[in-house]
Structures are given as C-alpha cells and as structure tokens.
Amino acid sequence: MKDKLEHISSNSYPGRGIVLGRNHDSEWVVIYWIMGRSDNSRNRVFKYKNNILSTEAADPSKVKDPSLIIYNAMRDIGHNIIVTNGSQTDIIYDKLMLGSGFLTSLAYETYEPDAPNYTPRISGYLDKNFKNISLSVIKRNHTGNTDHCFYRYSNTPPGTGYCVTTYMGDGTPLPSFQGEPILLPLKGDVDEIANTYWEGLNEDNRISLMVREGNYVKIINKY
C-alpha cells in the first residue's frame, strides 16, 4: 500500500473519497470529499445537521438530476459511523438497525447506473465498539456484473487512515478504483488534516470536504 498522498495530490480526478483512521492522539478520524466535472456535479455543498452529513444543491434552480448527487453521506448509529458516496448510507443504517451486519447490508447493492462510467459505490463503517474499520467498493467488472470488495482493519496505527476513492484518475470513461485501500497519513489536528487534504485535491475539480474527529466536524465548501 502507498503511505502518502500521491493518489490524491498527483491525481486530477480521484472522484469521491473516504478515509477512516486515527490521528496521532489515536482519536478516530473520518474524511469524505466530493469532486465534480459537470455543472450538475459541481452545484453542491455539504451540510451537517442532527448528526447527518448530506449533500445539498448550492443553487437549487440549477439542479438537473438530483438522483446520484443529493444524498446523506454520513450517519451515526449508536457510537459508530457510516459514511458512503450515495443512497446506500440510509440502506446500511436501516439494515444495521434491524440487526444486519455491514457486509450483509450491502449484499444486494450494485454500481451506479451512470453509463459509461458506472461509478463504484464506496462505503465505510467505523465500529468504535470493536475498534475496527470496514470499507467496501462495489463496482462493475469487465463482464458487466458486480464485484463486491470488502476490507476490514483492526489495530489501525495512530496517524494513518485507509482510503478508497471512486476513480483511479481522469478519463473517458472514468477508470474505477482498483486494488486495496490506500494507507494515507493523518497528521495534526482536524484543521491541519482538513487543510492537507483540501490542498491535495485538484483545485478545479474539488467541491466539498468533511473531516470528523470525535464529535467535531469541519466542512470546507468551494461554493
């Protein structure tokens, strides 16, 4: 695994991204960001209310299709945290409330229907009770079927986090994320982490970024 920000800082379009890990004080950290190339994708901001992070239209009058761009991105369930790049946030929450596990809650999910990109659905679950991190990438394979890739980590080293993104980079169509989650640094306090990742994202394509440390949430919106 890489242990640096190269996947982000040298990449014009990693798309949406999730990082779960610990800072140097072993506080749990959750990062989620969104990027956009089209006017519809760029017309968004993050809002945090009632322990829910959601995407909203920066200018509602300019929304063309809200189906894949407006959603709840992060929700708490007890002491634990769900974070995803789409509608599966609420699906995971509802199924966990009924007693399902993170993996089984995504069993029937598939990639997004945005041909020709077929954007992967990426999801993360921070289980503070058992002190582990789970990540999921659900993507289209070369046969047109769905691959479900799940990863679970325990004993995450302080100052590091595991990252998945929707894309490997820019392109037409956009290439889906490949390989295992990437190990990235989480240095400093929440403000320093937020600034490091925001500055690492491509200036033209970055839209919004959220960093959560404990119960403190910092949001940076471009618009």
Secondary structure, 3 states (H helix, E strand, C coil): CCCCCHHHHCCCCCCCEEEEEECCCCCEEEEEEEECCCHHHHCEEEEEECCEEEEEECCHHHCCCCCCCCCEEEEEECCEEEEECCCHHHHHHHHHHCCCCHHHHCCCCCCCCCCCCCCCEEEEEEECCCCEEEEEEEEECCCCCEEEEEEEEECCCCCEEEEEECECCCCCCCCECCCCCEEEECCCCHHHHHHHHHHHCCCCCEEEEEEEECCEEEEEECC
